[in-house]
Amino acid sequence: MFELFKKSKKVDMNIYSPVDGYCEAITKCSDGVFSSKMMGDGFLIQPTENIIKSTCDGEIQMIFPSKHAVGIKMKDGLEVMIHIGIDTVKLNGQGFKQLIKPNTKVQIGTPLIELDMDYLQSQDIDLSVIVVMSNEVNGSYQIENLNKKVEAGMRIIKRE
């Protein structure tokens, strides 16, 4: 009975920038697997800071052993992958510091991975941070703020 008087907290299903930088369409990614949307639709950020944060509210499903990619499952079942850099898997985790563990609940802006920008740039790595919705999206969505500077926590994908 008292449940009637509790305010229901609206669940945020949007996806936000994981880092400060320049936002571009995923089709501009130098890796064909991402630019062809084979892994799913999304966006990429050319980062200007070294802390990669959660793009959404959800739970960490996995962190690759090389720490270059993180999977988050949102409350509605949408799976979001944050992939840091192109060909960064070959670094075997060097240049990446894991800040969170799998099965941890996260909110938008929770720090996930710290980058050693000097090391990564010395390896001549494309540091694009790619965010993809890696399973079927329920409902419609719109990608915003392309081709402009964005800050971590700025909405990029508006889901209906």
TIRO-2110 file (N, C-alpha, C; in Angstrom, 1 decimal):
// TIRO-2110
0.8, -1.2, 0.0, N, 1, A
0.0, 0.0, 0.0, CA, 1, A
0.9, 1.3, 0.0, C, 1, A
1.9, 1.3, 0.8, N, 2, A
2.8, 2.5, 0.9, CA, 2, A
3.6, 2.7, -0.4, C, 2, A
3.7, 1.7, -1.2, N, 3, A
4.4, 1.8, -2.5, CA, 3, A
3.8, 2.9, -3.4, C, 3, A
2.4, 3.1, -3.2, N, 4, A
1.8, 4.1, -4.0, CA, 4, A
2.3, 5.5, -3.8, C, 4, A
2.8, 5.7, -2.6, N, 5, A
3.3, 7.1, -2.2, CA, 5, A
4.8, 7.3, -2.5, C, 5, A
5.5, 6.3, -2.9, N, 6, A
6.9, 6.4, -3.2, CA, 6, A
7.0, 7.0, -4.6, C, 6, A
7.9, 7.9, -4.8, N, 7, A
8.2, 8.4, -6.1, CA, 7, A
9.0, 7.4, -6.8, C, 7, A
8.6, 7.1, -8.1, N, 8, A
9.4, 6.1, -8.8, CA, 8, A
10.6, 6.9, -9.5, C, 8, A
11.8, 6.4, -9.4, N, 9, A
12.9, 7.0, -10.0, CA, 9, A
13.0, 6.6, -11.4, C, 9, A
13.0, 7.6, -12.3, N, 10, A
13.0, 7.4, -13.7, CA, 10, A
14.4, 6.9, -14.1, C, 10, A
14.4, 5.8, -14.8, N, 11, A
15.7, 5.2, -15.3, CA, 11, A
16.2, 5.9, -16.5, C, 11, A
17.4, 6.4, -16.5, N, 12, A
18.1, 7.0, -17.6, CA, 12, A
18.6, 6.0, -18.6, C, 12, A
18.1, 6.0, -19.8, N, 13, A
18.5, 5.0, -20.8, CA, 13, A
19.3, 5.6, -21.9, C, 13, A
19.7, 6.9, -21.7, N, 14, A
20.6, 7.5, -22.7, CA, 14, A
22.0, 7.1, -22.5, C, 14, A
22.8, 7.4, -23.5, N, 15, A
24.3, 7.1, -23.5, CA, 15, A
25.0, 8.4, -23.6, C, 15, A
26.1, 8.5, -22.8, N, 16, A
26.8, 9.8, -22.6, CA, 16, A
28.3, 9.6, -23.0, C, 16, A
28.9, 10.7, -23.3, N, 17, A
30.4, 10.7, -23.6, CA, 17, A
31.2, 10.1, -22.4, C, 17, A
32.1, 9.2, -22.7, N, 18, A
32.9, 8.7, -21.6, CA, 18, A
34.2, 9.5, -21.3, C, 18, A
34.4, 10.6, -22.1, N, 19, A
35.6, 11.3, -21.9, CA, 19, A
35.5, 12.7, -22.6, C, 19, A
36.2, 13.7, -22.2, N, 20, A
36.3, 15.0, -22.9, CA, 20, A
37.0, 14.7, -24.2, C, 20, A
36.6, 15.4, -25.3, N, 21, A
37.2, 15.3, -26.6, CA, 21, A
36.4, 15.7, -27.7, C, 21, A
36.7, 15.2, -28.9, N, 22, A
35.9, 15.6, -30.1, CA, 22, A
35.1, 14.4, -30.5, C, 22, A
33.8, 14.6, -30.7, N, 23, A
32.9, 13.5, -31.0, CA, 23, A
32.7, 13.4, -32.5, C, 23, A
32.7, 12.2, -33.0, N, 24, A
32.5, 11.9, -34.5, CA, 24, A
31.6, 10.7, -34.7, C, 24, A
31.1, 10.6, -35.9, N, 25, A
30.3, 9.5, -36.3, CA, 25, A
31.1, 8.2, -36.3, C, 25, A
30.6, 7.1, -35.9, N, 26, A
31.3, 5.8, -35.9, CA, 26, A
31.8, 5.5, -37.3, C, 26, A
31.2, 6.0, -38.3, N, 27, A
31.6, 5.7, -39.7, CA, 27, A
32.9, 6.3, -40.0, C, 27, A
33.4, 7.2, -39.2, N, 28, A
34.7, 7.8, -39.4, CA, 28, A
35.9, 7.0, -38.7, C, 28, A
35.5, 5.9, -38.1, N, 29, A
36.5, 5.1, -37.4, CA, 29, A
37.5, 4.5, -38.4, C, 29, A
38.8, 4.5, -38.1, N, 30, A
39.8, 3.9, -39.0, CA, 30, A
39.7, 2.4, -39.0, C, 30, A
39.0, 1.7, -38.1, N, 31, A
38.8, 0.3, -38.1, CA, 31, A
37.5, -0.1, -38.7, C, 31, A
37.6, -0.8, -39.8, N, 32, A
36.4, -1.2, -40.6, CA, 32, A
35.4, -2.0, -39.8, C, 32, A
35.8, -2.7, -38.8, N, 33, A
34.8, -3.5, -38.0, CA, 33, A
33.8, -2.5, -37.4, C, 33, A
34.4, -1.4, -36.9, N, 34, A
33.5, -0.4, -36.2, CA, 34, A
32.8, 0.5, -37.2, C, 34, A
33.6, 1.0, -38.2, N, 35, A
33.0, 2.0, -39.1, CA, 35, A
31.9, 1.4, -40.0, C, 35, A
31.9, 0.0, -40.2, N, 36, A
30.8, -0.6, -40.9, CA, 36, A
29.6, -1.0, -40.0, C, 36, A
29.7, -0.7, -38.7, N, 37, A
28.7, -0.9, -37.7, CA, 37, A
28.5, -2.4, -37.5, C, 37, A
29.5, -3.2, -37.8, N, 38, A
29.4, -4.7, -37.6, CA, 38, A
29.3, -5.0, -36.1, C, 38, A
29.9, -4.2, -35.2, N, 39, A
29.8, -4.4, -33.8, CA, 39, A
28.5, -3.7, -33.2, C, 39, A
27.9, -2.8, -34.0, N, 40, A
26.7, -2.1, -33.5, CA, 40, A
26.9, -0.6, -33.8, C, 40, A
25.8, 0.2, -33.7, N, 41, A
25.9, 1.6, -33.9, CA, 41, A
26.4, 2.3, -32.7, C, 41, A
27.0, 3.5, -32.9, N, 42, A
27.5, 4.3, -31.8, CA, 42, A
28.2, 5.5, -32.3, C, 42, A
29.3, 5.8, -31.6, N, 43, A
30.1, 7.1, -31.9, CA, 43, A
31.5, 6.9, -31.5, C, 43, A
32.4, 7.8, -31.8, N, 44, A
33.7, 7.8, -31.3, CA, 44, A
34.1, 9.2, -30.8, C, 44, A
35.0, 9.2, -29.8, N, 45, A
35.6, 10.4, -29.3, CA, 45, A
37.1, 10.4, -29.4, C, 45, A
37.6, 11.5, -29.9, N, 46, A
39.1, 11.7, -29.9, CA, 46, A
39.4, 12.3, -28.5, C, 46, A
39.9, 11.6, -27.6, N, 47, A
40.0, 12.0, -26.2, CA, 47, A
41.1, 13.1, -26.0, C, 47, A
40.7, 14.0, -25.0, N, 48, A
41.7, 15.0, -24.6, CA, 48, A
42.0, 14.9, -23.1, C, 48, A
41.5, 13.8, -22.5, N, 49, A
41.9, 13.6, -21.1, CA, 49, A
42.1, 12.1, -20.9, C, 49, A
42.6, 11.7, -19.8, N, 50, A
43.0, 10.3, -19.6, CA, 50, A
42.2, 9.4, -18.8, C, 50, A
41.0, 9.8, -18.3, N, 51, A
40.1, 9.0, -17.5, CA, 51, A
38.9, 8.7, -18.3, C, 51, A
38.7, 7.4, -18.6, N, 52, A
37.5, 6.9, -19.3, CA, 52, A
36.4, 6.5, -18.3, C, 52, A
35.3, 7.1, -18.5, N, 53, A
34.2, 7.0, -17.5, CA, 53, A
33.0, 6.2, -18.1, C, 53, A
32.1, 5.8, -17.2, N, 54, A
30.9, 5.0, -17.7, CA, 54, A
30.1, 6.0, -18.5, C, 54, A
29.6, 5.4, -19.6, N, 55, A
28.7, 6.1, -20.5, CA, 55, A
27.2, 6.0, -20.1, C, 55, A
26.9, 5.2, -19.1, N, 56, A
25.5, 4.9, -18.8, CA, 56, A
25.4, 4.3, -17.4, C, 56, A
24.2, 4.2, -16.9, N, 57, A
24.0, 3.5, -15.6, CA, 57, A
23.8, 2.0, -16.0, C, 57, A
24.4, 1.1, -15.2, N, 58, A
24.3, -0.3, -15.5, CA, 58, A
25.3, -1.1, -14.6, C, 58, A
25.7, -2.2, -15.2, N, 59, A
26.6, -3.1, -14.5, CA, 59, A
27.7, -3.6, -15.4, C, 59, A
28.9, -3.5, -14.9, N, 60, A
30.1, -3.9, -15.6, CA, 60, A
30.0, -5.4, -15.9, C, 60, A
29.9, -5.8, -17.1, N, 61, A
29.8, -7.3, -17.5, CA, 61, A
31.2, -7.9, -17.7, C, 61, A
32.1, -7.1, -18.3, N, 62, A
33.4, -7.6, -18.6, CA, 62, A
34.4, -6.5, -18.8, C, 62, A
35.6, -6.8, -18.5, N, 63, A
36.8, -5.9, -18.8, CA, 63, A
37.8, -6.9, -19.5, C, 63, A
38.1, -6.5, -20.7, N, 64, A
39.1, -7.4, -21.4, CA, 64, A
40.4, -7.5, -20.6, C, 64, A
41.1, -8.6, -20.7, N, 65, A
42.3, -8.8, -19.9, CA, 65, A
43.4, -7.7, -20.3, C, 65, A
43.3, -7.2, -21.5, N, 66, A
44.2, -6.1, -22.0, CA, 66, A
43.7, -4.7, -21.6, C, 66, A
42.6, -4.7, -20.9, N, 67, A
42.0, -3.5, -20.3, CA, 67, A
41.7, -2.4, -21.3, C, 67, A
41.6, -2.8, -22.6, N, 68, A
41.3, -1.8, -23.7, CA, 68, A
39.8, -1.7, -24.0, C, 68, A
39.0, -2.6, -23.4, N, 69, A
37.6, -2.6, -23.7, CA, 69, A
36.8, -3.0, -22.4, C, 69, A
35.6, -2.3, -22.3, N, 70, A
34.7, -2.6, -21.1, CA, 70, A
33.3, -2.8, -21.6, C, 70, A
32.6, -3.8, -21.1, N, 71, A
31.2, -4.0, -21.5, CA, 71, A
30.3, -3.7, -20.3, C, 71, A
29.3, -2.9, -20.6, N, 72, A
28.3, -2.5, -19.6, CA, 72, A
26.9, -3.0, -20.0, C, 72, A
26.2, -3.6, -19.1, N, 73, A
24.8, -3.9, -19.4, CA, 73, A
23.9, -3.0, -18.7, C, 73, A
23.0, -2.3, -19.5, N, 74, A
22.0, -1.4, -18.9, CA, 74, A
20.8, -2.1, -18.3, C, 74, A
20.0, -1.4, -17.5, N, 75, A
18.9, -2.1, -16.9, CA, 75, A
17.9, -2.7, -17.9, C, 75, A
17.8, -2.1, -19.1, N, 76, A
16.8, -2.6, -20.0, CA, 76, A
17.4, -3.7, -20.9, C, 76, A
18.7, -4.1, -20.6, N, 77, A
19.3, -5.2, -21.3, CA, 77, A
20.2, -4.8, -22.4, C, 77, A
20.2, -3.5, -22.8, N, 78, A
21.1, -3.0, -23.8, CA, 78, A
22.6, -3.2, -23.3, C, 78, A
23.4, -3.7, -24.2, N, 79, A
24.8, -3.9, -23.9, CA, 79, A
25.6, -2.8, -24.6, C, 79, A
26.5, -2.1, -23.9, N, 80, A
27.3, -1.0, -24.4, CA, 80, A
28.7, -1.4, -24.2, C, 80, A
29.5, -1.2, -25.3, N, 81, A
30.9, -1.5, -25.2, CA, 81, A
31.7, -0.2, -25.4, C, 81, A
32.7, 0.0, -24.5, N, 82, A
33.6, 1.1, -24.7, CA, 82, A
34.9, 0.5, -25.1, C, 82, A
35.4, 0.8, -26.3, N, 83, A
36.6, 0.2, -26.8, CA, 83, A
37.6, 1.4, -27.0, C, 83, A
38.8, 1.3, -26.3, N, 84, A
39.8, 2.3, -26.2, CA, 84, A
40.9, 2.1, -27.2, C, 84, A
40.9, 2.9, -28.3, N, 85, A
42.0, 2.8, -29.3, CA, 85, A
41.9, 1.7, -30.3, C, 85, A
42.6, 1.9, -31.3, N, 86, A
42.7, 0.9, -32.4, CA, 86, A
44.0, 0.1, -32.3, C, 86, A
43.8, -1.3, -32.3, N, 87, A
44.9, -2.2, -32.2, CA, 87, A
45.6, -2.1, -30.8, C, 87, A
44.9, -1.7, -29.8, N, 88, A
45.4, -1.6, -28.5, CA, 88, A
45.5, -2.9, -27.8, C, 88, A
44.8, -3.9, -28.3, N, 89, A
44.8, -5.2, -27.6, CA, 89, A
46.3, -5.8, -27.7, C, 89, A
47.0, -5.4, -28.7, N, 90, A
48.4, -5.9, -28.8, CA, 90, A
49.4, -5.3, -27.7, C, 90, A
48.9, -4.3, -26.9, N, 91, A
49.7, -3.8, -25.9, CA, 91, A
49.6, -4.6, -24.6, C, 91, A
48.7, -5.6, -24.6, N, 92, A
48.6, -6.5, -23.4, CA, 92, A
48.4, -5.7, -22.1, C, 92, A
47.6, -4.7, -22.1, N, 93, A
47.3, -3.9, -20.9, CA, 93, A
48.3, -2.8, -20.6, C, 93, A
49.4, -2.7, -21.2, N, 94, A
50.4, -1.6, -20.9, CA, 94, A
49.7, -0.3, -21.4, C, 94, A
49.8, 0.7, -20.5, N, 95, A
49.2, 2.0, -20.8, CA, 95, A
47.8, 2.1, -20.3, C, 95, A
47.3, 1.1, -19.7, N, 96, A
45.9, 1.1, -19.2, CA, 96, A
45.9, 0.7, -17.7, C, 96, A
45.2, 1.4, -16.9, N, 97, A
45.0, 1.1, -15.4, CA, 97, A
43.5, 0.9, -15.2, C, 97, A
43.2, -0.3, -14.8, N, 98, A
41.8, -0.7, -14.5, CA, 98, A
41.4, -0.1, -13.1, C, 98, A
40.2, 0.6, -13.1, N, 99, A
39.8, 1.3, -11.9, CA, 99, A
38.6, 0.7, -11.3, C, 99, A
38.0, -0.4, -11.9, N, 100, A
36.8, -1.0, -11.5, CA, 100, A
36.8, -2.5, -11.8, C, 100, A
36.0, -3.2, -11.1, N, 101, A
35.9, -4.7, -11.3, CA, 101, A
34.6, -5.1, -12.0, C, 101, A
34.6, -6.3, -12.7, N, 102, A
33.4, -6.8, -13.3, CA, 102, A
32.3, -7.0, -12.2, C, 102, A
31.1, -7.0, -12.6, N, 103, A
29.9, -7.2, -11.7, CA, 103, A
29.7, -6.0, -10.8, C, 103, A
30.3, -4.9, -11.0, N, 104, A
30.1, -3.7, -10.2, CA, 104, A
29.0, -2.8, -10.9, C, 104, A
28.1, -2.3, -10.1, N, 105, A
27.1, -1.4, -10.6, CA, 105, A
27.8, 0.0, -10.8, C, 105, A
27.5, 0.6, -11.9, N, 106, A
28.1, 1.9, -12.2, CA, 106, A
27.0, 2.9, -12.6, C, 106, A
27.4, 4.2, -12.5, N, 107, A
26.5, 5.3, -12.9, CA, 107, A
27.2, 6.1, -13.9, C, 107, A
26.5, 6.9, -14.6, N, 108, A
27.1, 7.8, -15.6, CA, 108, A
28.2, 8.5, -15.0, C, 108, A
29.4, 8.5, -15.5, N, 109, A
30.6, 9.2, -15.0, CA, 109, A
31.5, 8.5, -14.0, C, 109, A
31.1, 7.2, -13.7, N, 110, A
32.0, 6.4, -12.8, CA, 110, A
33.3, 6.1, -13.5, C, 110, A
34.5, 6.5, -12.9, N, 111, A
35.8, 6.2, -13.6, CA, 111, A
36.0, 4.7, -13.8, C, 111, A
36.4, 4.3, -15.0, N, 112, A
36.6, 2.9, -15.4, CA, 112, A
38.0, 2.5, -15.6, C, 112, A
38.7, 3.3, -16.5, N, 113, A
40.0, 3.0, -17.0, CA, 113, A
40.8, 4.3, -17.0, C, 113, A
42.1, 4.3, -16.5, N, 114, A
43.0, 5.4, -16.6, CA, 114, A
44.0, 5.1, -17.7, C, 114, A
44.2, 6.1, -18.6, N, 115, A
45.2, 5.9, -19.7, CA, 115, A
46.5, 6.6, -19.4, C, 115, A
47.6, 6.0, -19.8, N, 116, A
48.9, 6.6, -19.7, CA, 116, A
49.1, 7.2, -21.1, C, 116, A
48.6, 8.4, -21.3, N, 117, A
48.6, 9.1, -22.6, CA, 117, A
50.0, 9.2, -23.3, C, 117, A
51.0, 9.5, -22.4, N, 118, A
52.3, 9.6, -23.0, CA, 118, A
52.8, 8.3, -23.6, C, 118, A
52.6, 7.2, -22.8, N, 119, A
53.0, 5.9, -23.3, CA, 119, A
52.2, 5.5, -24.6, C, 119, A
50.9, 5.7, -24.5, N, 120, A
50.1, 5.3, -25.7, CA, 120, A
50.5, 6.1, -26.9, C, 120, A
50.7, 7.4, -26.8, N, 121, A
51.1, 8.2, -27.9, CA, 121, A
52.5, 7.8, -28.4, C, 121, A
53.4, 7.3, -27.5, N, 122, A
54.7, 6.9, -27.9, CA, 122, A
54.6, 5.6, -28.7, C, 122, A
53.5, 4.9, -28.6, N, 123, A
53.3, 3.6, -29.3, CA, 123, A
52.6, 3.9, -30.7, C, 123, A
52.4, 5.1, -31.0, N, 124, A
51.8, 5.5, -32.3, CA, 124, A
50.4, 4.9, -32.4, C, 124, A
49.6, 4.9, -31.3, N, 125, A
48.3, 4.3, -31.3, CA, 125, A
47.2, 5.4, -31.6, C, 125, A
46.2, 4.9, -32.4, N, 126, A
45.0, 5.7, -32.7, CA, 126, A
44.2, 5.6, -31.4, C, 126, A
44.1, 6.7, -30.6, N, 127, A
43.4, 6.7, -29.3, CA, 127, A
41.9, 6.9, -29.4, C, 127, A
41.3, 6.7, -30.5, N, 128, A
39.8, 6.9, -30.6, CA, 128, A
39.1, 6.0, -29.5, C, 128, A
38.2, 6.6, -28.8, N, 129, A
37.4, 5.9, -27.8, CA, 129, A
36.1, 5.6, -28.5, C, 129, A
35.8, 4.4, -28.8, N, 130, A
34.6, 4.0, -29.5, CA, 130, A
33.6, 3.4, -28.6, C, 130, A
32.3, 3.9, -28.7, N, 131, A
31.2, 3.5, -27.9, CA, 131, A
30.2, 2.9, -28.8, C, 131, A
29.8, 1.6, -28.6, N, 132, A
28.9, 0.9, -29.5, CA, 132, A
27.8, 0.3, -28.6, C, 132, A
26.6, 0.3, -29.2, N, 133, A
25.5, -0.5, -28.6, CA, 133, A
25.6, -1.9, -29.3, C, 133, A
26.0, -2.9, -28.5, N, 134, A
26.4, -4.1, -29.2, CA, 134, A
25.4, -5.2, -29.3, C, 134, A
24.1, -4.9, -28.9, N, 135, A
23.0, -5.8, -29.1, CA, 135, A
21.8, -5.0, -29.6, C, 135, A
20.7, -5.6, -29.9, N, 136, A
19.6, -4.9, -30.5, CA, 136, A
19.1, -3.9, -29.6, C, 136, A
18.8, -2.7, -30.1, N, 137, A
18.3, -1.6, -29.3, CA, 137, A
16.8, -1.6, -29.3, C, 137, A
16.2, -1.5, -28.1, N, 138, A
14.8, -1.5, -28.0, CA, 138, A
14.3, 0.0, -28.2, C, 138, A
13.4, 0.2, -29.1, N, 139, A
12.9, 1.6, -29.4, CA, 139, A
13.9, 2.3, -30.3, C, 139, A
13.5, 3.6, -30.5, N, 140, A
14.3, 4.4, -31.4, CA, 140, A
15.4, 5.2, -30.7, C, 140, A
16.4, 5.7, -31.4, N, 141, A
17.4, 6.5, -30.8, CA, 141, A
17.9, 7.5, -31.8, C, 141, A
18.6, 8.5, -31.3, N, 142, A
19.1, 9.6, -32.1, CA, 142, A
20.5, 9.9, -31.5, C, 142, A
21.5, 10.0, -32.5, N, 143, A
22.8, 10.4, -32.1, CA, 143, A
23.0, 11.9, -32.2, C, 143, A
23.4, 12.5, -31.1, N, 144, A
23.6, 14.0, -31.1, CA, 144, A
25.0, 14.4, -30.9, C, 144, A
25.3, 15.7, -31.0, N, 145, A
26.6, 16.3, -30.7, CA, 145, A
27.7, 15.7, -31.5, C, 145, A
27.5, 15.3, -32.7, N, 146, A
28.5, 14.9, -33.6, CA, 146, A
29.3, 16.1, -34.2, C, 146, A
30.6, 15.8, -34.5, N, 147, A
31.5, 16.9, -35.1, CA, 147, A
31.6, 18.1, -34.2, C, 147, A
31.8, 17.9, -32.9, N, 148, A
32.0, 19.0, -32.0, CA, 148, A
32.7, 18.5, -30.7, C, 148, A
33.3, 19.5, -30.0, N, 149, A
33.9, 19.2, -28.7, CA, 149, A
32.8, 18.8, -27.7, C, 149, A
33.1, 17.8, -27.0, N, 150, A
32.1, 17.3, -25.9, CA, 150, A
32.9, 17.1, -24.6, C, 150, A
32.2, 17.1, -23.5, N, 151, A
32.7, 16.8, -22.2, CA, 151, A
32.2, 15.5, -21.8, C, 151, A
32.9, 14.8, -20.9, N, 152, A
32.5, 13.5, -20.3, CA, 152, A
31.1, 13.8, -19.6, C, 152, A
30.2, 13.0, -19.8, N, 153, A
28.8, 13.1, -19.2, CA, 153, A
27.9, 13.9, -20.1, C, 153, A
28.3, 14.4, -21.3, N, 154, A
27.4, 15.0, -22.2, CA, 154, A
26.6, 13.9, -23.0, C, 154, A
25.3, 14.1, -23.1, N, 155, A
24.5, 13.1, -23.8, CA, 155, A
24.9, 13.1, -25.3, C, 155, A
25.1, 11.8, -25.8, N, 156, A
25.4, 11.6, -27.2, CA, 156, A
24.3, 10.8, -27.9, C, 156, A
23.8, 9.8, -27.2, N, 157, A
22.7, 9.0, -27.8, CA, 157, A
21.5, 9.1, -26.9, C, 157, A
20.4, 9.7, -27.6, N, 158, A
19.2, 9.9, -26.9, CA, 158, A
18.3, 8.8, -27.3, C, 158, A
17.8, 8.0, -26.3, N, 159, A
17.0, 6.8, -26.6, CA, 159, A
15.6, 7.2, -26.2, C, 159, A
14.6, 6.7, -27.0, N, 160, A
13.2, 6.9, -26.8, CA, 160, A
12.6, 5.7, -26.1, C, 160, A
END
